[in-house]
Amino acid sequence: MQDPHIWQTALTYLRGVGPRRAEILKEELHLHSYADLVEYFPRRYLDYGQITPILQARVDQDAVFRGKLGPFQIRPIAGGKRALLATTLYDGQAGIELVWYQGWEWVRQRFSAGQEVLVIGRPTSQKRRLHIPHPEVIPLGGEPQQIHKFLRVYPVYPLTEKVRQAGLDDKRFRMLFDELYRLTHFEREDPIPETLRDRYGLLPLTESLRAIHLPTHLEEVEKARYRFKFQEFFLLQVLLIKRKYFLKSQYTAPGFVQVGPLVKEFYEKHLPFPLTEAQKRVIREIRRDMAMNAPMNRLIQGDVGSGKTIVALFAALIAIGNGYQVALMAPTEVLAEQHARSFRKWLAPMGLGVGLLLGSTPPSQKKRLMSQLATGELACIIGTHALFQKPVVYHRLGLTIIDEQHKFGVRQRAALWEKAHPYRPHNLLLTATPIPRTLALSVYGDVDVSIIDELPPGRQPIKTWVRTESHRREVWNLLRAELEKGRQAYIIYPLVEESEKLDLKAVEEGYELIRRAFPDYPAGMIHGRMSSERKEREMQLFKLGHTRILVGTTVVEVGVDVPNATVLVVEHADRFGLSQLHQLRGRVGRGEHASYAIFMAPDTLSENALERLRALAQYQDGFRISEIDLRLRGPGDFLGTKQSGLPEFKMADLIEDQAILRQARLAAEELVAQDPSLQQYPALQAYLNEYASKYSLELFTA
């Protein structure tokens, strides 16, 4: 076994790379070392044994062709300052042009007209004729055994144009793996123990790396791909399960053995509406967790309007009733303000105060709130990132509630929990984005999941339309008819994250358009660049009915709850994810009146894009929509990869490889249960340290 440190060698020392190419590989492909290169997997494979007739050549489809070269021609390009080299490959039935725009002198020296060759490349179309730019050409001597020597599997790597321009085309990039194999034989310690490999039919790591990069047939490629998919899922699952085990076994939380008097008082005297059976079930699960001395770490998933906040309130009352403090953290000031309004409305009749701590809170008010938290005078605080800033000290923090928790990083959540030192608070996570079970297993594998899968009685299905710009008159007629009935409406514009100015301009122009189109009905405007006070004022004016139309961005998604609002119009709906549109749809349908959600799209939108939006008209179930959204957008865009802490899988696919994920999860659970510290598996532990560092994941803290 060679020195394992060889894998940390910089790529500049690999033959065929050098300093200039090493810099480009680092910038373009994020490859720094031998270890990075060996984990840079092909995106697909070409089988040299599958020779494509030229008549079957397709644009932008890599293929292998066999034939004889025609005469070579040198043609001037770029005003005669440069020249290209061209020839034609004939296979007896048809011909296709081969073109080299630069560095073609070696082609003239090595090949000649009439020579039989294999050609590997991707045809492109120019003036309705196919040609192959910069193909790989392999000479054939004519003997069958020589031909078979080249008819093997050809890995195709994802290379950028800049990498190719540096002289690392497909062939030369592939040669780097030949050299790397000569130096290392791809010998690496295997993170998956042999017992697990035998049980799940996995190739050893060294054999898998050779099969991926230097395959002899496609069957071994598939075995290696299976092994790496399993490994990606397995490493993440071990991390998550180990973190869950560590949290429960190493940290102590206050055990709330008694429910406390506040829960009984609220349930019997102040509960504004009957709880659904799903809400009761989830409250029982929370109650059971909070009675333990191990910290609760539970995620509540629920569709729009399913009543997650009232469930969180019951958890808060358990903690407060046992003499502890509660902190509810939200990702935006608008959402924090909404929670504060709800909690104050519910808790004020019981004589309980609720503080609101935001980045924009005036210094004098901040000082007073922090003093009340430190002495224990204030039992419930709601806020944003301000809740875990260094000056904030809690007297007895017993429960943290984190809303839209995937919008916080792991370290941000941990910073709040550390405020309860030396013990850990119980932790409740909320998400209004229903997440398919497979994705939840990957992102939230270290938490217990509760699902509120029942809407409160009286919620009506929302009539959903998908309309293009040519139907604008029809949409305005519906809106006018609802306004004449005394109802209210939202008009939502998309956020363009790269430029708040564009957001503001779109909203302001939309606001002026609405004022001109509906002069008899007062309109308001709300967007993220307004001050908290102005946003609050605009929302209150709309809630009280003083403004009848509210024009804004997605801050409306969480900021307003108006039963009289019956129409939602989303402009440029094609720019939103389906799950976000579904959440926006939940702004209407909250009262007794029939409601409408209308998703507007440009007339030029493709039929496929329109079909995607029509899924919203077909389904009202947020979990079903989230599955469609995940399939269409992929997990990274669905949640926001960096925010969720979900690494980008190189080989595995959360949608297609669910069966492998379940196997990897089972294997990880068995392994951690037998050896939580992984002392018997030093190679796995070393991989986990590297893996956690690479993806900024916490090894042991939740």
C-alpha positions, -999 to +999 in steps of 0.1 A: +000+000+000+015+033-010+018+064+013-018+076+018-005+112+018+001+109-019-036+118-024-029+153-011-004+160-038-011+191-058-022+184-094+006+206-108+029+176-101+009+152-122+024+145-157+003+162-183-009+191-160+018+216-149+013+249-131-008+267-158-032+238-163-034+232-125-045+267-120-072+264-146-084+230-132-086+247-098-106+277-111-129+258-135-135+224-120-124+230-083-098+203-086-067+209-064-052+174-056-049+138-067-079+131-043-100+157-060-092+143-095-100+107-087-134+118-073-142+137-105-165+113-121-175+109-158-210+122-167-216+094-191-198+067-212-194+059-248-190+023-258-163+020-284-179-013-294-210+006-306-199+021-338-225+045-352-231+046-390-226+082-403-262+082-416-273+079-380-252+108-367-271+132-345-264+168-335-248+171-300-247+134-294-212+119-288-206+089-310-179+067-324-176+064-362-154+042-383-143+049-419-116+062-442-103+097-444-106+118-475-082+144-488-071+172-463-078+208-470-064+240-454-089+268-455-084+304-444-105+318-415-107+351-396-099+373-427-071+350-438-050+355-406-056+319-395-065+287-412-085+255-403-078+219-414-107+199-428-112+164-442-142+140-447-147+106-430-164+081-453-179+048-440-191+035-474-226+048-470-221+085-461-195+111-452-191+136-424-167+165-422-139+167-396-126+201-387-097+214-366-096+252-360-062+253-342-033+231-333-039+208-363-003+204-375+000+171-357-031+158-376-014+165-409+018+147-398+000+116-384-028+109-408-033+108-446-061+104-471-074+068-475-063+059-439-088+038-419-096+053-385-119+054-356-133+089-350-148+100-316-166+133-313-199+153-311-214+164-344-226+199-347-246+216-374-233+244-396-252+256-426-275+225-423-244+202-427-230+181-399-194+183-390-173+172-360-150+199-345-117+187-330-125+150-331-104+123-315-089+102-343-075+067-337-056+050-365-065+014-373-039-009-389-065-031-406-060-062-385-091-072-365-072-076-333-059-041-335-095-028-340-107-047-310-079-031-289-097+003-293-132-009-290-137-003-253-156+020-230-148+057-232-156+080-202-169+115-210-161+140-183-178+174-178-151+198-191-155+236-196-144+254-227-115+270-208-102+236-198-103+224-234-086+255-246-058+248-221-051+216-241-071+192-219-096+178-244-114+146-237-085+124-248-058+143-228-081+146-197-086+108-199-049+104-200-045+121-166-063+091-151-039+067-168-010+085-152-028+087-118-034+050-119+003+044-128+013+063-097-013+051-072-032+021-086-062+040-071-054+024-037-073+042-010-087+031+024-122+021+020-147+039+043-173+012+039-164-018+061-160-051+044-189-067+062-213-041+048-197-044+013-204-081+014-239-077+027-250-051+001-230-064-029-206-035-031-173-034-050-142-024-030-132+013-033-100+007-053-118-016-078-147+009-081-123+038-089-106+017-116-139+007-131-153+042-131-122+058-148-106+030-167-134+006-175-132-024-198-170-029-202-202-011-192-213-039-167-185-030-143-192+007-147-228+001-134-215-019-104-191+009-096-218+036-100-240+016-076-212+015-051-206+053-052-243+061-050-245+039-019-213+055-005-227+091-009-259+083+008-241+061+035-216+088+045-244+115+049-266+091+068-239+081+092-232+118+099-269+125+105-275+094+127-243+099+146-253+136+152-287+125+164-272+099+187-247+123+201-273+150+208-295+126+227-268+107+246-243+135+253-265+164+261-290+169+289-322+188+285-347+199+312-374+172+315-408+187+317-425+159+335-456+180+342-477+195+314-481+226+335-512+247+343-509+270+312-517+243+287-549+233+305-560+270+309-554+278+272-571+246+260-602+251+281-606+289+280-587+305+252-583+280+223-597+300+193-608+269+173-610+231+177-578+212+171-577+187+142-568+151+150-535+156+132-526+186+155-536+166+186-513+137+175-483+160+169-489+177+203-488+143+220-455+135+202-440+168+213-453+163+249-437+129+250-403+143+238-403+172+262-409+150+292-374+134+285-341+146+298-327+142+263-332+172+240-362+170+217-352+176+180-385+174+161-395+188+127-431+197+121-441+195+084-475+207+074-493+221+044-502+258+041-529+266+067-526+232+086-520+250+119-484+245+127-481+277+148-508+268+173-490+234+178-458+253+185-477+275+210-487+244+230-450+234+231-442+269+243-468+267+270-454+235+283-419+251+287-432+283+302-455+264+326-424+245+339-406+278+346-384+280+314-381+305+286-390+301+249-372+316+219-389+315+184-365+324+156-377+332+120-356+340+089-372+374+082-385+403+102-418+401+084-423+365+095-411+372+131-436+401+133-464+378+121-455+352+148-453+379+175-488+392+166-502+356+168-485+348+201-495+381+217-531+376+207-532+341+222-511+347+253-523+382+263-555+369+279-534+347+301-512+376+313-481+364+294-459+389+276-442+383+243-410+402+233-399+410+197-362+413+191-351+422+155-320+437+139-340+469+134-352+471+171-342+505+186-312+503+210-332+514+240-359+488+234-332+461+227-315+469+260-348+466+279-356+432+262-322+418+269-325+428+306-359+411+309-345+379+292-314+378+315-335+382+347-362+358+335-389+384+336-397+377+299-407+341+293-412+343+255-391+361+229-396+361+191-371+374+166-346+369+138-308+362+139-307+388+167-318+361+191-284+344+191-261+375+190-234+375+217-249+402+240-282+383+244-283+362+276-312+340+287-321+332+322-334+296+316-339+289+279-358+256+277-373+255+242-362+269+208-387+270+179-371+277+145-395+285+116-386+278+080-355+262+095-339+252+062-332+289+057-308+288+086-273+272+085-264+245+109-241+268+129-267+295+132-292+271+147-265+257+171-256+293+181-291+297+195-291+264+213-257+272+230-275+301+248-290+274+271-255+262+283-247+240+302-277+220+290-294+218+257-329+232+251-357+212+235-359+221+198-389+224+175-384+230+138-412+242+116-415+242+078-443+253+056-426+236+026-439+200+025-409+178+017-411+144+001-401+116+025-370+108+005-356+143+007-366+146+044-346+114+051-315+131+036-318+166+049-335+159+082-321+124+089-310+136+124-345+147+135-378+131+143-405+142+118-441+149+126-466+156+098-498+176+101-516+160+072-551+174+079-564+209+072-588+226+097-625+222+088-640+249+066-610+254+044-623+254+008-604+242-023-590+272-041-600+275-078-566+277-096-561+291-131-530+292-153-533+321-178-511+338-203-508+375-210-534+373-238-560+364-212-553+395-191-588+410-197-605+378-184-583+379-153-591+416-147-628+410-151-627+383-124-608+406-101-633+434-107-662+411-100-647+401-066-639+436-057-675+446-064-686+419-039-665+437-013-636+412-014-598+419-015-569+407-037-532+402-038-510+409-068-476+393-064-444+400-084-413+377-083-381+385-066-350+388-087-323+382-061-295+396-081-310+430-082-333+445-056-337+475-079-354+453-105-377+439-078-386+474-067-392+487-103-414+458-112-435+462-081-438+500-084-448+497-121-473+470-112-487+492-085-492+521-109-508+498-134-533+485-108-542+520-097-550+530-133-569+498-140-589+499-108-592+536-098-623+530-076-605+506-052-576+518-030-544+498-034-514+493-012-478+483-019-454+461+001-418+449-007-387+439+011-369+472+009-395+490+030-389+496+067-405+473+092-428+500+103-440+508+068-446+471+060-465+467+092-486+498+084-494+485+048-504+451+061-526+465+088-543+488+063-550+458+041-561+436+070-586+463+082-600+467+046-588+502+041-569+491+010-586+465-012-557+454-034-522+447-021-494+447-046-461+432-035-434+406-036-433+373-017-432+390+017-470+386+014-464+348+016-459+350+053-469+384+064-507+387+060-537+366+070-569+382+057-600+359+054-617+385+032-590+382+005-603+359-023-581+366-053-544+360-057-527+370-090-491+360-094-472+377-122-445+358-141-454+327-122-429+307-143-401+323-123-413+306-090-409+271-078-442+251-076-439+248-038-435+285-034-465+292-056-485+267-035-475+286-004-486+318-020-519+302-029-525+297+008-529+334+013-565+331+000-592+306+008-589+315+045-625+326+049-660+314+039-660+328+004-649+310-028-613+320-037-591+321-068-554+318-075-544+329-109-508+322-122-499+345-151-472+335-176-459+351-208-475+342-241-441+329-253-438+303-225-432+268-238-459+241-235-437+222-211-433+252-188-471+258-189-477+221-181-455+225-150-477+253-138-509+234-146-499+208-119-510+235-094-545+236-110-546+198-108-534+193-072-542+211-039-520+187-018-487+204-009-469+171-005-479+159-040-468+193-054-435+191-036-428+158-052-434+172-087-413+203-078-385+182-066-385+161-097-386+192-120-360+213-101-338+189-083-330+189-046-305+217-047-328+243-062-358+228-043-344+237-009-313+258-016-283+235-012-261+257+008-288+268+032-302+233+038-267+218+044-275+191+018-243+183-002-244+180-039-243+144-048-219+136-076-234+102-085-265+096-065-300+110-074-325+115-046-354+109-070-341+079-090-321+062-063-346+060-034-341+023-030-304+027-026-310+055-001-332+033+020-304+005+020-277+031+029-299+044+058-305+009+072-267+002+070-258+034+087-284+028+115-270-007+122-234+006+122-239+035+145-261+014+169-233-011+172-204+014+175-216+050+181-180+063+184-169+044+152-137+033+170-137+001+151-138+020+118-109+045+116-111+047+078-148+056+079-141+082+107-113+098+086-136+100+056-163+116+077-140+142+090-129+151+054-165+149+042-179+171+069-152+197+064-157+197+026-195+204+029-193+225+060-213+200+080-211+196+117-199+162+129-214+160+163-234+191+170-270+192+157 
